[in-house]
Amino acid sequence: MDTRALEVSLLNAKSLCVFTGAGVSQESGIPTFRGENGLWKQFRAEDLATPEAFERNPQLVWEWYAWRRELIHNAQPNAAHRALAQIESALSMKSDGRFTLITQNVDGLHQRAGSQNIILLHGDIWVLRCSACDFQRRDESVPLHPLPPICPACRSLLRPGVVWFGEPLPSADWTDATHAAEAADVFLVIGTSALVYPAAHLPQLAKQHGAQLIEINPERTALSSLADLFIQGKAAEAFASIQIHIE
């Protein structure tokens, strides 16, 4: 895998915006949204990650999220997560350097790897939010008990602090993400098919504002024809060969 062009672009970037999806975490052993075995093979993620599913059967939805939380708890950041944290650190050394990581992932692996300036477009699986009032808390306990969890403020059900299908993205996070995309001179897409809107609009927005668009994915996507540089392969493998140069 020839990553020399990627290395040059990252080293020369002044404002780097990185957009990651489930493919990055898959290399840490986390399935892309739903399991391939056991109970969850019987369900589509779109039938579980909705307000309607939670209203209909909160126990089932929470059992799925508890299973996902356990998988994530046992996973570790991979070379791509660590490299992005190192790139952020390197850019911070430049007087005019700027790094923004926009992720669709809810697992927290970017944070555990050391990334700081992160926009969580789809929320955080470790946050519990009340379905009725404003109460929320961060809770990384595994296993979670009781299930489903109850709000201590109003005794309603707590829900995962993530964005479900049919729900809008948090407006402040979306505004920050669009500003970061517009300001980027390099926009790097990793591990996402860029099909889920409105998030999928960000690479196009960056391109429209003059950014160099780079994509790293195992297979070509709908975005690939727009990319100035397409690197076919897994993110961890792509960054492994340049990691020594950005430390």
DAWONOR-V642264 format. One record per pair of residues at least 12 apart in sequence whose ideal C-beta (glycine too) atoms are under 7 Angstrom apart, sorted by the first residue. I is the first residue (numbers start at 1). J is the second residue. Records with the same first field share a line. If there is no record, write none. Layout:
I=J / J
This chain:
1=231 / 233 / 237 / 238 / 241
3=231 / 238 / 241 / 242
5=229
6=214 / 229 / 231 / 238 / 242
7=242 / 245
9=186 / 212 / 214 / 229
10=87 / 246
13=185 / 186
14=96 / 97 / 98 / 185
15=98 / 183 / 184 / 185
16=87 / 91 / 99 / 184 / 186 / 188
17=100 / 102 / 180 / 181 / 184 / 187 / 206
18=84 / 101 / 102 / 188 / 190
19=102 / 187 / 188 / 189 / 192 / 202 / 203
20=101 / 103 / 104 / 105 / 190 / 191 / 192
21=104 / 105 / 191 / 192
22=105 / 191 / 192
23=191 / 192 / 217 / 235
24=80 / 81 / 105 / 190 / 191 / 235
25=105 / 107 / 109
27=78 / 80 / 234 / 235 / 236
28=75 / 76 / 77 / 78 / 109
29=75
30=71 / 72 / 75 / 107
33=45
40=64 / 67
46=165
48=61 / 64
49=164 / 165
50=164 / 165 / 166
51=164 / 166 / 167
54=159
58=148 / 157
59=148
62=147 / 148
63=147
65=125 / 160
66=143 / 144 / 147
68=125
69=125 / 142 / 144
70=142 / 143
72=107 / 125
73=142
75=109
77=109 / 112 / 113
78=236
79=236 / 239 / 240 / 243
80=190 / 235 / 236 / 239
81=109 / 110 / 113
82=113
83=239 / 243 / 246
84=101 / 110 / 115
85=113 / 114 / 115
86=243 / 246 / 247
87=99 / 246
88=115 / 116 / 117
90=246
99=117
100=117 / 119 / 180
101=115 / 117 / 118
102=119 / 121 / 177 / 180 / 202
103=118 / 120 / 121
104=121 / 122 / 192 / 199
106=122 / 123 / 124 / 125 / 162
107=125
108=124 / 126
119=173 / 176 / 177
120=173
121=169 / 173 / 177 / 199
122=162 / 163
123=161 / 162 / 163
124=161 / 162
125=160 / 162
126=138 / 139 / 140
127=161
128=149 / 158 / 161
129=158 / 159 / 161
130=151 / 153 / 154 / 156 / 158
131=156 / 157 / 158 / 159
132=151 / 154 / 156
133=151 / 153 / 154 / 156
135=151 / 153
136=161
169=198
177=202
178=205
181=202 / 205 / 206
182=205 / 209
184=206 / 211
185=211 / 212
186=211 / 212 / 214
187=203 / 206 / 211 / 213
188=214
189=203 / 214 / 215 / 223
190=216 / 235
191=217 / 235
193=221
194=221 / 222 / 223
195=222
203=223
204=226
207=226
212=228
213=226 / 227 / 228
214=227 / 228 / 229
215=227 / 230
216=231 / 233 / 235 / 238
218=232 / 233 / 234
